[in-house]
Amino acid sequence: MGQSRRITDSFPRRRRRGPGRPPGRLKNKNKKDKDEDKVQVKVRDCPRTPSQPPPDPELLEMLRRFDLSWEYGPCTGITRLQRWERAQELGLSPPGPVRDALLEHRDNP
């Protein structure tokens, strides 16, 4: 009887390219890789845009209470402003300061 086959017999062996070198790494970089490195350096040197100031904690608490209140209907799949307007159309009388805050901070999700 012959020896049983092993799973490693089905796959070709791969050799390292040199002593102490992990497989898949090339010795010399090509021109494309050098250009990508230059682009990455330029991106790192760009000044960052100033971030927006943190919103008022009372405002965040008011919005959180509005989000969690089932009184104004479900909140999945629509924006806060759309939810507020839907509640207004249904006669649920949502709080006016919520709408004012949403319109004031329209650019800040």
Contacts in CASP RR format, 6 or more apart in sequence:
PFRMAT RR
TARGET T0000
AUTHOR 0000-0000-0000
METHOD contacts of the structure
MODEL  1
MGQSRRITDSFPRRRRRGPGRPPGRLKNKNKKDKDEDKVQVKVRDCPRTP
SQPPPDPELLEMLRRFDLSWEYGPCTGITRLQRWERAQELGLSPPGPVRD
ALLEHRDNP
14 23 0 8 1.000
16 22 0 8 1.000
16 23 0 8 1.000
17 23 0 8 1.000
17 24 0 8 1.000
17 25 0 8 1.000
17 27 0 8 1.000
21 27 0 8 1.000
52 108 0 8 1.000
55 105 0 8 1.000
55 108 0 8 1.000
59 101 0 8 1.000
62 95 0 8 1.000
62 97 0 8 1.000
62 98 0 8 1.000
62 101 0 8 1.000
63 80 0 8 1.000
63 98 0 8 1.000
63 101 0 8 1.000
66 72 0 8 1.000
66 80 0 8 1.000
66 84 0 8 1.000
66 94 0 8 1.000
66 95 0 8 1.000
66 98 0 8 1.000
67 75 0 8 1.000
67 80 0 8 1.000
71 92 0 8 1.000
72 83 0 8 1.000
72 84 0 8 1.000
72 86 0 8 1.000
72 87 0 8 1.000
72 92 0 8 1.000
72 94 0 8 1.000
73 83 0 8 1.000
73 86 0 8 1.000
73 87 0 8 1.000
73 92 0 8 1.000
75 83 0 8 1.000
78 86 0 8 1.000
80 98 0 8 1.000
80 102 0 8 1.000
81 99 0 8 1.000
81 102 0 8 1.000
81 103 0 8 1.000
84 94 0 8 1.000
84 98 0 8 1.000
84 99 0 8 1.000
84 102 0 8 1.000
87 93 0 8 1.000
87 94 0 8 1.000
88 94 0 8 1.000
END
